[in-house]
Amino acid sequence: MPDVSREVVEHVAMLARLALTEDEIQRLQKELGRILEHADKLQAIDVEGVEATSHVIPMTNVFREDELGESLDVDEVVANAPDVADKFFRVPRIVED
C-alpha cells in the first residue's frame, strides 16, 4: 500500500478547509493509501483497443417533435397566487443593488 505522509493529509485537509483531529489524520493516511493503491491497480489495466465510453450501458436519447398544445388560462393560473401584478406573479426582490 502506498504510504501517505501526515504532511500530505494535512495539505489536502488545508485545501479542503477541513479541521482534522489527530485520529482523523491517522485514519485518513490509511484510507488515502488504499485509494492510491486502487488507483495504481486501475492504471495497470491494459485498455488497448477498448473503446472509450461515457456510460457503462448503451444509452439513447428519446426525442419527439414539439407539438402545440392547449395552455392554461392566465387568470386561472394566477388565481391562487399571493401577489399578482398585471397577470404576472409578483415575488420578493432577491437581487441587491
Helices and strands as residue ranges (DSSP letters): H 6-15, H 22-44, H 74-78, E 84-85, E 88-89
